[in-house]
Amino acid sequence: MEAIITQLKSLALTEALPFLLKAIGALVLWFVGRTVINGFRRVLNLALQKRQLDATLIRYIESLFAGSLTILLLLAILGMMGVETTSFAALLAAAGIAIGTAWSGLLANFAAGIFLLVLRPFRVGDEISAAGVSGVVQEIGLFATTLDTGDNLRISVGNNRLFGDNIINFSHHPHRRVVVKLPLLHGSDVHTLMKAVVERVSLVPDVQQQPAPSVAVAEFTALGPVLAIGVSCKPNLAGATQAAVALAVSELLVSTGYAVPTQTANPILSKAS
């Protein structure tokens, strides 16, 4: 029994204790390394902001920088634990070929992210519609782009899907044109109503005077003409401005004697008798 205890003590001193010390050292190295990486990341962010680089490019460089240093940190930890890093690097390279073949979509997202940064179809803060989703761009990551929708949902879309689809950028130009349609019945005084509508919507807050508001006959239906009321506003105020214009037109119709006819369920506006 004493011989077994002696062997266990010897094994603990020769094997377990060194392994425990290596494990503790690896944990310390991990926490210290992550702290240093986060510190370098903050310094890099400040340096790039001083150069007045685009916020999209800054976040992308930060992600690439942090990911590369984290891989180096893991290799250092494996070396401390006694793992042969040279053979591990060769194994990683071989595995990378197999994984790259299996994860071709992931690599495509990475390449598409680079093209999105170079071609700049949109930036962080722009409102876009692409790949079946619409929202404000929060981040262009290494593999996916993050958007916040109007109903406060966060959506992550693969960069390759965005790059391969038609991208509508609502924030690219300094102003955005919104249209409110106004259907009428035949026999309405179209010219007088058009003039009154232009005067009224010009007073709506956030409606820009250049380009000036416009009203035109967009189409004819069996019941009458349909007016298209177009106004310009800042891109981020498009929804609110469109609702305000619709409300202003409704108030104008009430004040001038126009109302929805009771003989039809369609939203056709006519002049009250």
C-alpha angles and dihedrals in degrees: 000000000000090000091055091049090049091051091049091051090048091049091049091051095045101037116009099044095050090046091049091050090049091049092050090047090049091052091048091048091049095052093042091046093050090049091051092046092051089048092051089047092055091047090049090050092052092046093050092046090053088055087053094234121169115277090233092056092045093055092046093051090047092053093048092046094049093045094051094048091047090056090050090049091053091050090051091051091049089051090051090051090055099257113145101244095193092059088040090054090050090048090048091051092050091046089047090061092052093042091045090056092048094041098044089134091058091051089047089055090051092050091045090052090056091050091049089055094046099043095036101207086165140000138210108292095028120124109230142169118211141129090024096302135095129200149104115299111243101171141357103213133187093271108005141033120227121218134181114216127217091258090055099259122141116223127186114204125188111252091230091058091051094046093047095050135068108273119210111198110197093181101051097095125054092244138027130214118228126185131208116193122217117192118204137185123247111271096039118135093251099176095051092046092049091053092048092048093053091050092048100046090047087068094053112112116253092020107128120225092211111083086029123228114267137196124199139160103263099183146337124244132186089264098044148291125321119220122212113211110199125190134169126228142153112295095242091052097051097109096044092045093050091052091047092051092049090051092048091051090049091052090048092052091051092049093048095046101258118137141164109275115242096217095072136046092214116102092249117150121216138171113268116236 
